[in-house]
Amino acid sequence: MTDVRFECRSVGFECEWALRAPSSEEILRRMRDHVRCAHSLPDLSHDLEARVSSAVHPA
Ligand SMILES: [Zn+2]
């Protein structure tokens, strides 16, 4: 299985955080933790989750 990559700035945050994971589900899980810790959001909104999903790309 091919790893996927995601950069936080690709959904509009001024942020250098990026990650590589084995699946987009794992990216979403870790992004949910990241927005709580780094961006003071209570959770990934539905809209943001959709934008994260479409910004995930092959590593
Ligand atoms: Zn970020």
N, CA, C, O and the ligand as a Tripos MOL2 file, in Angstrom:
@<TRIPOS>MOLECULE
protein
  237   235    60     0     0
PROTEIN
NO_CHARGES

@<TRIPOS>ATOM
      1 N           0.8410   -1.2070    0.0000 N.3       1 MET1
      2 CA          0.0000    0.0000    0.0000 C.3       1 MET1
      3 C           0.8740    1.2550    0.0000 C.2       1 MET1
      4 O           1.8850    1.3270    0.6980 O.2       1 MET1
      5 N           0.4660    2.2250   -0.7880 N.am      2 THR2
      6 CA          1.2600    3.4460   -0.9250 C.3       2 THR2
      7 C           0.9340    4.4370    0.1840 C.2       2 THR2
      8 O          -0.2320    4.6770    0.4980 O.2       2 THR2
      9 N           1.9730    5.0040    0.7680 N.am      3 ASP3
     10 CA          1.7600    6.0570    1.7620 C.3       3 ASP3
     11 C           1.1560    7.2990    1.1150 C.2       3 ASP3
     12 O           1.3140    7.5450   -0.0810 O.2       3 ASP3
     13 N           0.4680    8.0610    1.9350 N.am      4 VAL4
     14 CA         -0.0630    9.3410    1.4700 C.3       4 VAL4
     15 C           0.5310   10.4580    2.3160 C.2       4 VAL4
     16 O           1.0290   10.2290    3.4180 O.2       4 VAL4
     17 N           0.4700   11.6550    1.7840 N.am      5 ARG5
     18 CA          1.0320   12.8260    2.4410 C.3       5 ARG5
     19 C          -0.0170   13.9180    2.5530 C.2       5 ARG5
     20 O          -0.9580   13.9950    1.7630 O.2       5 ARG5
     21 N           0.1750   14.7510    3.5500 N.am      6 PHE6
     22 CA         -0.7310   15.8840    3.7290 C.3       6 PHE6
     23 C           0.0460   17.0290    4.3670 C.2       6 PHE6
     24 O           0.8330   16.8160    5.2900 O.2       6 PHE6
     25 N          -0.1780   18.2410    3.8730 N.am      7 GLU7
     26 CA          0.4230   19.4400    4.4560 C.3       7 GLU7
     27 C          -0.7040   20.3150    5.0080 C.2       7 GLU7
     28 O          -1.6850   20.5970    4.3200 O.2       7 GLU7
     29 N          -0.5450   20.7330    6.2510 N.am      8 CYS8
     30 CA         -1.5890   21.5220    6.9060 C.3       8 CYS8
     31 C          -1.8910   22.8140    6.1390 C.2       8 CYS8
     32 O          -3.0420   23.2440    6.0710 O.2       8 CYS8
     33 N          -0.8610   23.4250    5.5690 N.am      9 ARG9
     34 CA         -1.0940   24.6940    4.8670 C.3       9 ARG9
     35 C          -1.9810   24.5250    3.6350 C.2       9 ARG9
     36 O          -2.5590   25.5000    3.1540 O.2       9 ARG9
     37 N          -2.0950   23.3030    3.1190 N.am     10 SER10
     38 CA         -2.9120   23.0920    1.9140 C.3      10 SER10
     39 C          -4.4030   23.2820    2.1810 C.2      10 SER10
     40 O          -5.1860   23.3740    1.2360 O.2      10 SER10
     41 N          -4.8120   23.3420    3.4550 N.am     11 VAL11
     42 CA         -6.2150   23.6450    3.7480 C.3      11 VAL11
     43 C          -6.3510   25.0390    4.3640 C.2      11 VAL11
     44 O          -7.3820   25.3590    4.9570 O.2      11 VAL11
     45 N          -5.3100   25.8700    4.2240 N.am     12 GLY12
     46 CA         -5.4660   27.2760    4.5490 C.3      12 GLY12
     47 C          -4.8410   27.7630    5.8390 C.2      12 GLY12
     48 O          -4.8950   28.9570    6.1340 O.2      12 GLY12
     49 N          -4.2400   26.8570    6.6250 N.am     13 PHE13
     50 CA         -3.5780   27.3130    7.8420 C.3      13 PHE13
     51 C          -2.1780   27.8120    7.5130 C.2      13 PHE13
     52 O          -1.5200   27.2910    6.6120 O.2      13 PHE13
     53 N          -1.7280   28.8250    8.2490 N.am     14 GLU14
     54 CA         -0.3310   29.2410    8.1360 C.3      14 GLU14
     55 C           0.4600   28.3500    9.0590 C.2      14 GLU14
     56 O           0.6640   28.6820   10.2270 O.2      14 GLU14
     57 N           0.9060   27.2220    8.5450 N.am     15 CYS15
     58 CA          1.4240   26.1490    9.3770 C.3      15 CYS15
     59 C           2.3290   25.2810    8.5270 C.2      15 CYS15
     60 O           2.0060   24.9730    7.3800 O.2      15 CYS15
     61 N           3.4520   24.8890    9.0820 N.am     16 GLU16
     62 CA          4.4050   24.0610    8.3410 C.3      16 GLU16
     63 C           4.2420   22.5760    8.6370 C.2      16 GLU16
     64 O           5.0290   21.7540    8.1670 O.2      16 GLU16
     65 N           3.2130   22.2310    9.4220 N.am     17 TRP17
     66 CA          3.0290   20.8330    9.8120 C.3      17 TRP17
     67 C           2.6530   19.9870    8.6010 C.2      17 TRP17
     68 O           1.7730   20.3530    7.8230 O.2      17 TRP17
     69 N           3.3180   18.8720    8.4570 N.am     18 ALA18
     70 CA          3.0180   17.9490    7.3710 C.3      18 ALA18
     71 C           3.1920   16.5440    7.8990 C.2      18 ALA18
     72 O           3.9360   16.3190    8.8540 O.2      18 ALA18
     73 N           2.5190   15.6120    7.2910 N.am     19 LEU19
     74 CA          2.7140   14.2450    7.7340 C.3      19 LEU19
     75 C           2.5380   13.2620    6.5960 C.2      19 LEU19
     76 O           1.9690   13.5600    5.5460 O.2      19 LEU19
     77 N           3.0520   12.0870    6.8560 N.am     20 ARG20
     78 CA          2.9720   10.9800    5.9240 C.3      20 ARG20
     79 C           2.3470    9.8280    6.6950 C.2      20 ARG20
     80 O           2.7120    9.5830    7.8440 O.2      20 ARG20
     81 N           1.4170    9.1240    6.0830 N.am     21 ALA21
     82 CA          0.7230    8.0510    6.7830 C.3      21 ALA21
     83 C           0.3200    6.9730    5.7860 C.2      21 ALA21
     84 O           0.3030    7.2170    4.5800 O.2      21 ALA21
     85 N          -0.0030    5.7860    6.2840 N.am     22 PRO22
     86 CA         -0.3680    4.7000    5.3700 C.3      22 PRO22
     87 C          -1.7520    4.8400    4.7540 C.2      22 PRO22
     88 O          -2.0620    4.1350    3.7930 O.2      22 PRO22
     89 N          -2.5940    5.7240    5.2750 N.am     23 SER23
     90 CA         -3.9510    5.8570    4.7150 C.3      23 SER23
     91 C          -4.5030    7.2450    4.9890 C.2      23 SER23
     92 O          -4.0350    7.9370    5.8940 O.2      23 SER23
     93 N          -5.4960    7.6540    4.2100 N.am     24 SER24
     94 CA         -6.1090    8.9600    4.4520 C.3      24 SER24
     95 C          -6.9070    8.9510    5.7540 C.2      24 SER24
     96 O          -7.0870   10.0050    6.3640 O.2      24 SER24
     97 N          -7.3900    7.7870    6.1940 N.am     25 GLU25
     98 CA         -8.0710    7.7020    7.4920 C.3      25 GLU25
     99 C          -7.1120    8.0770    8.6270 C.2      25 GLU25
    100 O          -7.4840    8.7730    9.5710 O.2      25 GLU25
    101 N          -5.8760    7.6000    8.5110 N.am     26 GLU26
    102 CA         -4.8710    7.9220    9.5330 C.3      26 GLU26
    103 C          -4.5270    9.4130    9.4870 C.2      26 GLU26
    104 O          -4.3490   10.0390   10.5320 O.2      26 GLU26
    105 N          -4.4350    9.9740    8.3010 N.am     27 ILE27
    106 CA         -4.2000   11.4170    8.1710 C.3      27 ILE27
    107 C          -5.3120   12.1840    8.8850 C.2      27 ILE27
    108 O          -5.0350   13.1050    9.6540 O.2      27 ILE27
    109 N          -6.5630   11.8110    8.6340 N.am     28 LEU28
    110 CA         -7.6980   12.5050    9.2620 C.3      28 LEU28
    111 C          -7.6430   12.3800   10.7840 C.2      28 LEU28
    112 O          -7.9150   13.3430   11.5010 O.2      28 LEU28
    113 N          -7.2900   11.1960   11.2710 N.am     29 ARG29
    114 CA         -7.2160   10.9840   12.7180 C.3      29 ARG29
    115 C          -6.1520   11.9020   13.3400 C.2      29 ARG29
    116 O          -6.3880   12.5390   14.3660 O.2      29 ARG29
    117 N          -4.9970   11.9530   12.7050 N.am     30 ARG30
    118 CA         -3.9090   12.7640   13.2580 C.3      30 ARG30
    119 C          -4.1560   14.2530   13.0410 C.2      30 ARG30
    120 O          -3.7510   15.0740   13.8640 O.2      30 ARG30
    121 N          -4.8160   14.6060   11.9420 N.am     31 MET31
    122 CA         -5.1600   16.0060   11.7040 C.3      31 MET31
    123 C          -6.1750   16.4850   12.7470 C.2      31 MET31
    124 O          -6.1320   17.6420   13.1640 O.2      31 MET31
    125 N          -7.0780   15.6100   13.1650 N.am     32 ARG32
    126 CA         -8.0590   15.9690   14.1860 C.3      32 ARG32
    127 C          -7.3340   16.3400   15.4920 C.2      32 ARG32
    128 O          -7.6730   17.3340   16.1330 O.2      32 ARG32
    129 N          -6.3430   15.5400   15.8740 N.am     33 ASP33
    130 CA         -5.5330   15.8710   17.0570 C.3      33 ASP33
    131 C          -4.7580   17.1680   16.8360 C.2      33 ASP33
    132 O          -4.6640   18.0090   17.7310 O.2      33 ASP33
    133 N          -4.2070   17.3170   15.6380 N.am     34 HIS34
    134 CA         -3.3780   18.4860   15.3470 C.3      34 HIS34
    135 C          -4.1770   19.7920   15.4180 C.2      34 HIS34
    136 O          -3.6870   20.7740   15.9770 O.2      34 HIS34
    137 N          -5.3950   19.8240   14.8660 N.am     35 VAL35
    138 CA         -6.1440   21.0900   14.9070 C.3      35 VAL35
    139 C          -6.5340   21.4510   16.3490 C.2      35 VAL35
    140 O          -6.6350   22.6280   16.6940 O.2      35 VAL35
    141 N          -6.7500   20.4380   17.1750 N.am     36 ARG36
    142 CA         -7.0340   20.7080   18.5890 C.3      36 ARG36
    143 C          -5.8300   21.3370   19.2700 C.2      36 ARG36
    144 O          -5.9570   22.3520   19.9550 O.2      36 ARG36
    145 N          -4.6600   20.7340   19.0830 N.am     37 CYS37
    146 CA         -3.4620   21.1860   19.7890 C.3      37 CYS37
    147 C          -2.9010   22.4710   19.1940 C.2      37 CYS37
    148 O          -2.5370   23.3900   19.9270 O.2      37 CYS37
    149 N          -2.8290   22.5370   17.8810 N.am     38 ALA38
    150 CA         -2.0800   23.6140   17.2380 C.3      38 ALA38
    151 C          -2.9590   24.7690   16.7890 C.2      38 ALA38
    152 O          -2.4710   25.8930   16.6770 O.2      38 ALA38
    153 N          -4.2260   24.5310   16.5290 N.am     39 HIS39
    154 CA         -5.0680   25.5830   15.9720 C.3      39 HIS39
    155 C          -6.2760   25.9120   16.8380 C.2      39 HIS39
    156 O          -7.1710   26.6410   16.4120 O.2      39 HIS39
    157 N          -6.2980   25.3690   18.0600 N.am     40 SER40
    158 CA         -7.3550   25.6830   19.0290 C.3      40 SER40
    159 C          -8.7590   25.4560   18.5030 C.2      40 SER40
    160 O          -9.6860   26.1790   18.8670 O.2      40 SER40
    161 N          -8.9210   24.4580   17.6470 N.am     41 LEU41
    162 CA        -10.2500   24.0980   17.1710 C.3      41 LEU41
    163 C         -10.7510   22.9130   17.9970 C.2      41 LEU41
    164 O          -9.9640   22.0350   18.3500 O.2      41 LEU41
    165 N         -12.0380   22.8770   18.3080 N.am     42 PRO42
    166 CA        -12.5550   21.7660   19.1070 C.3      42 PRO42
    167 C         -12.5400   20.4410   18.3540 C.2      42 PRO42
    168 O         -12.4060   19.3770   18.9580 O.2      42 PRO42
    169 N         -12.6760   20.5120   17.0370 N.am     43 ASP43
    170 CA        -12.7040   19.2890   16.2380 C.3      43 ASP43
    171 C         -12.5680   19.6830   14.7730 C.2      43 ASP43
    172 O         -12.6270   20.8640   14.4320 O.2      43 ASP43
    173 N         -12.3890   18.6970   13.9190 N.am     44 LEU44
    174 CA        -12.4310   18.9460   12.4830 C.3      44 LEU44
    175 C         -13.8840   19.1640   12.0890 C.2      44 LEU44
    176 O         -14.7250   18.2980   12.3320 O.2      44 LEU44
    177 N         -14.1860   20.2850   11.4970 N.am     45 SER45
    178 CA        -15.5460   20.4870   10.9920 C.3      45 SER45
    179 C         -15.7600   19.5900    9.7680 C.2      45 SER45
    180 O         -14.8050   19.0880    9.1760 O.2      45 SER45
    181 N         -17.0090   19.4050    9.4100 N.am     46 HIS46
    182 CA        -17.3370   18.5920    8.2510 C.3      46 HIS46
    183 C         -16.6650   19.1480    7.0010 C.2      46 HIS46
    184 O         -16.1120   18.4100    6.1860 O.2      46 HIS46
    185 N         -16.7320   20.4790    6.8760 N.am     47 ASP47
    186 CA        -16.1380   21.1600    5.7330 C.3      47 ASP47
    187 C         -14.6190   20.9620    5.6960 C.2      47 ASP47
    188 O         -14.0390   20.6710    4.6500 O.2      47 ASP47
    189 N         -13.9930   21.1290    6.8670 N.am     48 LEU48
    190 CA        -12.5350   20.9880    6.9240 C.3      48 LEU48
    191 C         -12.1280   19.5450    6.6550 C.2      48 LEU48
    192 O         -11.1220   19.2910    5.9920 O.2      48 LEU48
    193 N         -12.9020   18.6140    7.1660 N.am     49 GLU49
    194 CA        -12.6060   17.2090    6.9220 C.3      49 GLU49
    195 C         -12.6310   16.9070    5.4240 C.2      49 GLU49
    196 O         -11.7740   16.1850    4.9150 O.2      49 GLU49
    197 N         -13.6220   17.4660    4.7220 N.am     50 ALA50
    198 CA        -13.7140   17.2550    3.2740 C.3      50 ALA50
    199 C         -12.5190   17.8740    2.5610 C.2      50 ALA50
    200 O         -11.9960   17.3050    1.6030 O.2      50 ALA50
    201 N         -12.0870   19.0500    3.0370 N.am     51 ARG51
    202 CA        -10.9350   19.7050    2.4040 C.3      51 ARG51
    203 C          -9.6520   18.9390    2.6760 C.2      51 ARG51
    204 O          -8.7910   18.8410    1.8010 O.2      51 ARG51
    205 N          -9.5140   18.3940    3.8800 N.am     52 VAL52
    206 CA         -8.3440   17.5760    4.1890 C.3      52 VAL52
    207 C          -8.3130   16.3510    3.2660 C.2      52 VAL52
    208 O          -7.2820   16.0280    2.6770 O.2      52 VAL52
    209 N          -9.4580   15.6810    3.1540 N.am     53 SER53
    210 CA         -9.5300   14.4770    2.3150 C.3      53 SER53
    211 C          -9.1070   14.7590    0.8810 C.2      53 SER53
    212 O          -8.3950   13.9650    0.2670 O.2      53 SER53
    213 N          -9.5530   15.9040    0.3500 N.am     54 SER54
    214 CA         -9.2260   16.1700   -1.0470 C.3      54 SER54
    215 C          -7.8060   16.6900   -1.2070 C.2      54 SER54
    216 O          -7.2840   16.7080   -2.3220 O.2      54 SER54
    217 N          -7.1650   17.1150   -0.1120 N.am     55 ALA55
    218 CA         -5.7810   17.6030   -0.2000 C.3      55 ALA55
    219 C          -4.7520   16.5080    0.0320 C.2      55 ALA55
    220 O          -3.5630   16.7110   -0.2170 O.2      55 ALA55
    221 N          -5.1980   15.3460    0.5060 N.am     56 VAL56
    222 CA         -4.2890   14.2170    0.6960 C.3      56 VAL56
    223 C          -3.8000   13.7390   -0.6720 C.2      56 VAL56
    224 O          -4.5880   13.6130   -1.6100 O.2      56 VAL56
    225 N          -2.5170   13.4790   -0.7770 N.am     57 HIS57
    226 CA         -1.9720   13.0470   -2.0680 C.3      57 HIS57
    227 C          -0.9260   11.9630   -1.8590 C.2      57 HIS57
    228 O          -0.3980   11.8190   -0.7570 O.2      57 HIS57
    229 N          -0.6230   11.2110   -2.8870 N.am     58 PRO58
    230 CA          0.3770   10.1420   -2.7480 C.3      58 PRO58
    231 C           1.7220   10.7090   -2.3010 C.2      58 PRO58
    232 O           2.1330   11.7820   -2.7410 O.2      58 PRO58
    233 N           2.4000    9.9700   -1.4200 N.am     59 ALA59
    234 CA          3.6800   10.4500   -0.8780 C.3      59 ALA59
    235 C           4.7450   10.4340   -1.9660 C.2      59 ALA59
    236 O           5.8920   10.8010   -1.7120 O.2      59 ALA59
    237 ZN         -1.4370   23.0630   11.3330 Zn       60 ZN60
@<TRIPOS>BOND
     1     1     2 1
     2     2     3 1
     3     3     4 2
     4     3     5 am
     5     5     6 1
     6     6     7 1
     7     7     8 2
     8     7     9 am
     9     9    10 1
    10    10    11 1
    11    11    12 2
    12    11    13 am
    13    13    14 1
    14    14    15 1
    15    15    16 2
    16    15    17 am
    17    17    18 1
    18    18    19 1
    19    19    20 2
    20    19    21 am
    21    21    22 1
    22    22    23 1
    23    23    24 2
    24    23    25 am
    25    25    26 1
    26    26    27 1
    27    27    28 2
    28    27    29 am
    29    29    30 1
    30    30    31 1
    31    31    32 2
    32    31    33 am
    33    33    34 1
    34    34    35 1
    35    35    36 2
    36    35    37 am
    37    37    38 1
    38    38    39 1
    39    39    40 2
    40    39    41 am
    41    41    42 1
    42    42    43 1
    43    43    44 2
    44    43    45 am
    45    45    46 1
    46    46    47 1
    47    47    48 2
    48    47    49 am
    49    49    50 1
    50    50    51 1
    51    51    52 2
    52    51    53 am
    53    53    54 1
    54    54    55 1
    55    55    56 2
    56    55    57 am
    57    57    58 1
    58    58    59 1
    59    59    60 2
    60    59    61 am
    61    61    62 1
    62    62    63 1
    63    63    64 2
    64    63    65 am
    65    65    66 1
    66    66    67 1
    67    67    68 2
    68    67    69 am
    69    69    70 1
    70    70    71 1
    71    71    72 2
    72    71    73 am
    73    73    74 1
    74    74    75 1
    75    75    76 2
    76    75    77 am
    77    77    78 1
    78    78    79 1
    79    79    80 2
    80    79    81 am
    81    81    82 1
    82    82    83 1
    83    83    84 2
    84    83    85 am
    85    85    86 1
    86    86    87 1
    87    87    88 2
    88    87    89 am
    89    89    90 1
    90    90    91 1
    91    91    92 2
    92    91    93 am
    93    93    94 1
    94    94    95 1
    95    95    96 2
    96    95    97 am
    97    97    98 1
    98    98    99 1
    99    99   100 2
   100    99   101 am
   101   101   102 1
   102   102   103 1
   103   103   104 2
   104   103   105 am
   105   105   106 1
   106   106   107 1
   107   107   108 2
   108   107   109 am
   109   109   110 1
   110   110   111 1
   111   111   112 2
   112   111   113 am
   113   113   114 1
   114   114   115 1
   115   115   116 2
   116   115   117 am
   117   117   118 1
   118   118   119 1
   119   119   120 2
   120   119   121 am
   121   121   122 1
   122   122   123 1
   123   123   124 2
   124   123   125 am
   125   125   126 1
   126   126   127 1
   127   127   128 2
   128   127   129 am
   129   129   130 1
   130   130   131 1
   131   131   132 2
   132   131   133 am
   133   133   134 1
   134   134   135 1
   135   135   136 2
   136   135   137 am
   137   137   138 1
   138   138   139 1
   139   139   140 2
   140   139   141 am
   141   141   142 1
   142   142   143 1
   143   143   144 2
   144   143   145 am
   145   145   146 1
   146   146   147 1
   147   147   148 2
   148   147   149 am
   149   149   150 1
   150   150   151 1
   151   151   152 2
   152   151   153 am
   153   153   154 1
   154   154   155 1
   155   155   156 2
   156   155   157 am
   157   157   158 1
   158   158   159 1
   159   159   160 2
   160   159   161 am
   161   161   162 1
   162   162   163 1
   163   163   164 2
   164   163   165 am
   165   165   166 1
   166   166   167 1
   167   167   168 2
   168   167   169 am
   169   169   170 1
   170   170   171 1
   171   171   172 2
   172   171   173 am
   173   173   174 1
   174   174   175 1
   175   175   176 2
   176   175   177 am
   177   177   178 1
   178   178   179 1
   179   179   180 2
   180   179   181 am
   181   181   182 1
   182   182   183 1
   183   183   184 2
   184   183   185 am
   185   185   186 1
   186   186   187 1
   187   187   188 2
   188   187   189 am
   189   189   190 1
   190   190   191 1
   191   191   192 2
   192   191   193 am
   193   193   194 1
   194   194   195 1
   195   195   196 2
   196   195   197 am
   197   197   198 1
   198   198   199 1
   199   199   200 2
   200   199   201 am
   201   201   202 1
   202   202   203 1
   203   203   204 2
   204   203   205 am
   205   205   206 1
   206   206   207 1
   207   207   208 2
   208   207   209 am
   209   209   210 1
   210   210   211 1
   211   211   212 2
   212   211   213 am
   213   213   214 1
   214   214   215 1
   215   215   216 2
   216   215   217 am
   217   217   218 1
   218   218   219 1
   219   219   220 2
   220   219   221 am
   221   221   222 1
   222   222   223 1
   223   223   224 2
   224   223   225 am
   225   225   226 1
   226   226   227 1
   227   227   228 2
   228   227   229 am
   229   229   230 1
   230   230   231 1
   231   231   232 2
   232   231   233 am
   233   233   234 1
   234   234   235 1
   235   235   236 2
@<TRIPOS>SUBSTRUCTURE
     1 MET1         2 RESIDUE 1 A MET
     2 THR2         6 RESIDUE 1 A THR
     3 ASP3        10 RESIDUE 1 A ASP
     4 VAL4        14 RESIDUE 1 A VAL
     5 ARG5        18 RESIDUE 1 A ARG
     6 PHE6        22 RESIDUE 1 A PHE
     7 GLU7        26 RESIDUE 1 A GLU
     8 CYS8        30 RESIDUE 1 A CYS
     9 ARG9        34 RESIDUE 1 A ARG
    10 SER10       38 RESIDUE 1 A SER
    11 VAL11       42 RESIDUE 1 A VAL
    12 GLY12       46 RESIDUE 1 A GLY
    13 PHE13       50 RESIDUE 1 A PHE
    14 GLU14       54 RESIDUE 1 A GLU
    15 CYS15       58 RESIDUE 1 A CYS
    16 GLU16       62 RESIDUE 1 A GLU
    17 TRP17       66 RESIDUE 1 A TRP
    18 ALA18       70 RESIDUE 1 A ALA
    19 LEU19       74 RESIDUE 1 A LEU
    20 ARG20       78 RESIDUE 1 A ARG
    21 ALA21       82 RESIDUE 1 A ALA
    22 PRO22       86 RESIDUE 1 A PRO
    23 SER23       90 RESIDUE 1 A SER
    24 SER24       94 RESIDUE 1 A SER
    25 GLU25       98 RESIDUE 1 A GLU
    26 GLU26      102 RESIDUE 1 A GLU
    27 ILE27      106 RESIDUE 1 A ILE
    28 LEU28      110 RESIDUE 1 A LEU
    29 ARG29      114 RESIDUE 1 A ARG
    30 ARG30      118 RESIDUE 1 A ARG
    31 MET31      122 RESIDUE 1 A MET
    32 ARG32      126 RESIDUE 1 A ARG
    33 ASP33      130 RESIDUE 1 A ASP
    34 HIS34      134 RESIDUE 1 A HIS
    35 VAL35      138 RESIDUE 1 A VAL
    36 ARG36      142 RESIDUE 1 A ARG
    37 CYS37      146 RESIDUE 1 A CYS
    38 ALA38      150 RESIDUE 1 A ALA
    39 HIS39      154 RESIDUE 1 A HIS
    40 SER40      158 RESIDUE 1 A SER
    41 LEU41      162 RESIDUE 1 A LEU
    42 PRO42      166 RESIDUE 1 A PRO
    43 ASP43      170 RESIDUE 1 A ASP
    44 LEU44      174 RESIDUE 1 A LEU
    45 SER45      178 RESIDUE 1 A SER
    46 HIS46      182 RESIDUE 1 A HIS
    47 ASP47      186 RESIDUE 1 A ASP
    48 LEU48      190 RESIDUE 1 A LEU
    49 GLU49      194 RESIDUE 1 A GLU
    50 ALA50      198 RESIDUE 1 A ALA
    51 ARG51      202 RESIDUE 1 A ARG
    52 VAL52      206 RESIDUE 1 A VAL
    53 SER53      210 RESIDUE 1 A SER
    54 SER54      214 RESIDUE 1 A SER
    55 ALA55      218 RESIDUE 1 A ALA
    56 VAL56      222 RESIDUE 1 A VAL
    57 HIS57      226 RESIDUE 1 A HIS
    58 PRO58      230 RESIDUE 1 A PRO
    59 ALA59      234 RESIDUE 1 A ALA
    60 ZN60       237 GROUP 0 **** ****
